[in-house]
Amino acid sequence: MTIFLKKVRARTLFSLLDPVRVEPLELCYLQAASDQVGIESVILDNLFGLLEPPGIQPQAVVLTGYNTAEREILKEAKAYKKVYPDAKIIVGGLHVELNREAFRKHEIDFVLHSQDLTVFQSVLRFLQGDLLELPLAGLDRRIASEDGSDLWRVGTRLSVEALQRIKPTKTLSNLVSERTRYLDKTTVALVKSRIGCPYQCDFCYCKRMNDGVHVKSDYQELLRDVRRIRANYHWLVDDVFLTSRQDALDYLQAYEGMTGSEGEGETKLSLIAYLRADFIIKESDLLGQLKVCGLDEVIVGFEATGNAELEEYHKQTNALNYPKVIELLRDHEIDLTALFMVRPDYGLADFLRLNQFIKENLLDTYTISIFTPLKGTRSYEDLRSELVTEDPKKFDFLHLVLEPRLPRVVFYGLFYWLHWRLLKSKRMRSFVRQFF
């Protein structure tokens, strides 16, 4: 039995330069899960030129993708069903987890809405004939009626309560590593060690993943995972790397244990990770040690420069501390990517205020997104009647999906004007040179 595992990608404005290009980590997990049950799998990803091998008739095709690719996933499901009519079409991933109803279509046979990899393995065993009946938890299954209509057997939710022991395969990472990047940093591998997020930011869907159940990292296991993947940089894609001082101390102890077990010399790590501004302020005395122990760059969600706006987001950080956060990271030679978000109701003064903050704090690398309520979140339902589009491709944080306060042309003009300082960024110039 052979199955195809495909990452479906939608072309967006962000795709023009592809400043971030990384392997589809979720497919590496699915491949490892397939290996465990003795089923051969082939990873497909157009971004890296990984296409369907000729002469193979898959028994199943698994499709995953970001929220922007929802329609593309449905189109691909229909296309694969025509080409391989006997193959079962399976969809899954984070967007599917929150929006499983949108994928109960005739061309799709199984909708996986749990991060528990044993659910996927049960489907494979069922298709292989090793399992007579599927469990009800974690998936929806289409059953064709005699009259040709579809009956969906809707499964209950299934959250993951502990870190899973299935490790992603390394084959793909080794194959495409030379073509991966995070801005100017090349040969970047993804690593995941935490499930869910303990914070409650209103604009973010992370708090809803895994039914709100948060499973913290095992830092010893994390470092073992990092060491087994060859790369110049390892990007920890957990929603947050460290949440408390104890987390930081546990990581430092795990790092010391790893280097101590190797005898003389140290293992050089370069980690890219998400940290919160309040953690950086509160645990600033540990930044030097974290730098020595591999923390090369942090991605910090500042979102806004005023506390009134942050309170609306339930961000629970203090904008008055942001300049100090930037200074601390600079003093410890830890690279920073600062994340900001502009709202559709921004006026001219709001754009000028954000530009002044970027200028005064000499930010070299930052991103600015447009507030976008994501499908599957409460904010999406609350604002659905106000949406000016429901095209998934427009929900890429670079398009207005709500009517702006300013004329659209003025809003977009100011939005892109905020990016002009990136033209002077050393890192961005280095990235552009590499790109061309």
Rosetta blueprint (number, residue, H / E / L):
1 M L
2 T E
3 I E
4 F E
5 L E
6 K E
7 K E
8 V E
9 R L
10 A L
11 R L
12 T L
13 L H
14 F H
15 S H
16 L L
17 L L
18 D L
19 P L
20 V E
21 R E
22 V L
23 E L
24 P L
25 L H
26 E H
27 L H
28 C H
29 Y H
30 L H
31 Q H
32 A H
33 A H
34 S H
35 D H
36 Q H
37 V L
38 G L
39 I L
40 E E
41 S E
42 V E
43 I E
44 L E
45 D E
46 N H
47 L H
48 F H
49 G L
50 L E
51 L L
52 E L
53 P L
54 P L
55 G L
56 I L
57 Q L
58 P L
59 Q L
60 A E
61 V E
62 V E
63 L E
64 T E
65 G E
66 Y L
67 N H
68 T H
69 A H
70 E H
71 R H
72 E H
73 I H
74 L H
75 K H
76 E H
77 A H
78 K H
79 A H
80 Y H
81 K H
82 K H
83 V H
84 Y L
85 P L
86 D L
87 A L
88 K E
89 I E
90 I E
91 V E
92 G L
93 G L
94 L H
95 H H
96 V H
97 E H
98 L H
99 N L
100 R H
101 E H
102 A H
103 F H
104 R L
105 K L
106 H L
107 E L
108 I L
109 D L
110 F E
111 V E
112 L E
113 H L
114 S L
115 Q L
116 D L
117 L H
118 T H
119 V H
120 F H
121 Q H
122 S H
123 V H
124 L H
125 R H
126 F H
127 L H
128 Q H
129 G L
130 D L
131 L L
132 L L
133 E L
134 L L
135 P L
136 L L
137 A E
138 G L
139 L E
140 D E
141 R E
142 R E
143 I E
144 A E
145 S L
146 E L
147 D L
148 G L
149 S L
150 D E
151 L E
152 W E
153 R E
154 V E
155 G L
156 T E
157 R L
158 L L
159 S L
160 V L
161 E L
162 A L
163 L L
164 Q L
165 R L
166 I L
167 K L
168 P L
169 T L
170 K L
171 T H
172 L H
173 S H
174 N H
175 L H
176 V H
177 S H
178 E H
179 R H
180 T L
181 R E
182 Y E
183 L L
184 D L
185 K E
186 T E
187 T L
188 V E
189 A E
190 L E
191 V E
192 K L
193 S L
194 R L
195 I E
196 G L
197 C L
198 P L
199 Y L
200 Q L
201 C L
202 D L
203 F L
204 C L
205 Y L
206 C H
207 K H
208 R H
209 M H
210 N H
211 D H
212 G H
213 V L
214 H L
215 V E
216 K L
217 S L
218 D L
219 Y H
220 Q H
221 E H
222 L H
223 L H
224 R H
225 D H
226 V H
227 R H
228 R L
229 I L
230 R L
231 A L
232 N L
233 Y E
234 H E
235 W E
236 L E
237 V L
238 D L
239 D L
240 V L
241 F L
242 L L
243 T L
244 S L
245 R H
246 Q H
247 D H
248 A H
249 L H
250 D H
251 Y H
252 L H
253 Q H
254 A H
255 Y H
256 E H
257 G H
258 M H
259 T H
260 G H
261 S H
262 E L
263 G L
264 E L
265 G L
266 E L
267 T L
268 K L
269 L L
270 S L
271 L E
272 I E
273 A E
274 Y E
275 L L
276 R L
277 A H
278 D H
279 F H
280 I H
281 I H
282 K H
283 E L
284 S H
285 D H
286 L H
287 L H
288 G H
289 Q H
290 L H
291 K H
292 V H
293 C L
294 G L
295 L E
296 D E
297 E E
298 V E
299 I E
300 V E
301 G E
302 F E
303 E E
304 A L
305 T L
306 G L
307 N H
308 A H
309 E H
310 L H
311 E H
312 E H
313 Y H
314 H L
315 K L
316 Q L
317 T L
318 N L
319 A H
320 L H
321 N H
322 Y H
323 P H
324 K H
325 V H
326 I H
327 E H
328 L H
329 L H
330 R H
331 D H
332 H L
333 E L
334 I L
335 D E
336 L E
337 T E
338 A E
339 L E
340 F E
341 M E
342 V E
343 R L
344 P L
345 D L
346 Y L
347 G L
348 L H
349 A H
350 D H
351 F H
352 L H
353 R H
354 L H
355 N H
356 Q H
357 F H
358 I H
359 K H
360 E H
361 N L
362 L L
363 L L
364 D L
365 T L
366 Y E
367 T E
368 I E
369 S E
370 I E
371 F L
372 T L
373 P L
374 L L
375 K L
376 G L
377 T L
378 R H
379 S H
380 Y H
381 E H
382 D H
383 L H
384 R H
385 S H
386 E H
387 L E
388 V L
389 T L
390 E L
391 D L
392 P H
393 K H
394 K H
395 F L
396 D L
397 F L
398 L L
399 H L
400 L L
401 V L
402 L E
403 E L
404 P L
405 R L
406 L L
407 P L
408 R H
409 V H
410 V H
411 F H
412 Y H
413 G H
414 L H
415 F H
416 Y H
417 W H
418 L L
419 H L
420 W H
421 R H
422 L H
423 L H
424 K H
425 S L
426 K H
427 R H
428 M H
429 R H
430 S H
431 F H
432 V H
433 R H
434 Q H
435 F H
436 F L
